[in-house]
Amino acid sequence: RGVLSRKAGLPAHCPRTGAYAVDVAAFEALALPALSPPPPSAAARRSVVVIDEVGRMELHSAAFQAAVTRLLASPAEAVVFGALTAPIYGHRVPFCDAIAAHGRVSVDRITQKTRDAVREALQRRLLREVGLREEG
């Protein structure tokens, strides 16, 4: 647990995203250990890594980008679920575009109308991927 960003109170050298300063060192101390997949449990054939968001604040960390890249390049010992930042006002985020184009990644666009169906499909896919539900 830690303060990863705030509107005021962080040193001037901290990078900014909009109104927020980002404490990259605090972010890396918290996030990077979590990006190493744990061994699968006795019930599941693969472990799961959830990345809450690959967004603009997170991308101030080159170490985070490298860890995500390693995770996706590693053998499929872990199922990775996460959220990518969407382009804003036509501004693409090249690292997020590269993740979306990766062979192990499928992108589900979520809208208010589709969110329940997407959630259900992702839940089924997750259970199937870790071996807790039969294929099909």
PEGIRA-V970203 format. One record per helix or strand of 2 or more residues. SS is the DSSP state (helix for helix, strand for strand). FROM is the first residue (numbers start at 1). LEN is the number of residues. Records with the same first field share a line. If there is no record, write none. Layout:
# PEGIRA-V970203
SS=FROM-LEN ; FROM-LEN
This chain:
# PEGIRA-V970203
strand=5-2 ; 16-2 ; 20-3 ; 47-8 ; 78-7
helix=24-12 ; 58-3 ; 62-12 ; 94-8 ; 115-15
